[in-house]
């Protein structure tokens, strides 16, 4: 018998009828997609726990300006890893990130911390 999980965790049902212990909050699978003047920017925060947070951002030929407000805010300044030319103007705060670019960018930003 599985017991109750800490408040930072929840049981997620899977298609095969089993359950998986997940970290964060249950709506963490929600993605937000923004259209630029061309291309798209997709944001996703799969980890939203008290002790660890992670935000994924994928740009697909994105041109324009976008602001994404984190579903779960960071407590200290997070680490930013870029798998993209850093020429896309990126600003990260504890509660949001902003991207501004005048030329198309495709790639990933990964923001992690607590």
Secondary structure, DSSP 8 states (H G I E B T S, - for coil): ------TTEEEEE-TTS-EEEEES-TTTT-EEEEE-SEEEEEEEEEEE-SS-EEEEEEEEEEEEEEEEE-SS--SS--EEEEES-TTSEEEE-SSEEEEEEEEEEEEEEEEEE-
